Amino acid sequence: MMWVVVLKLSVLNSAVSMKFIRSTSNILFLNLHNISHK
């Protein structure tokens, strides 16, 4: 039964990290876009 909890935690963790990576890359992209237009 313990591995089910571990599996759920790993899935949740990967989803959170993917969201964090996506938001970070969006911020970096917007910053580069703003810098190139100045």
N, C-alpha and C positions, 0 to 999 in steps of 0.2 A: 504493500500500500504506500510505502514511503516514496517509491520511484515516481508515482503519479504526481505527488506534490512537487518533486524536483523537476519533472517534465513541465508542469504548469508554470513554475517559477522561471525556468529557462526560456520558455516561449514568451512569457510576459517581459522578461529582461531583454530579449532580442527585439521585441516590438518597440520597447521604450528606447533602446539604443538606436534603432533604425529611425525613429521619429526625431531623436536628438541629432543624428547625423544629417538627416534631411533638412532640418531647420538651420543647422550650422552652415551647410553648403548653400542654402538660400541666402543667408545673411552675407556670406563671403561673396557670392555672385552679385548681390545688390551693391555691396561696397565697391567691388571692382568696376561695376557698371557706372556708379557715381563718380569714381576716380577718373575713369577714362573720358567722361564727358566734361570734366572741369578744365 
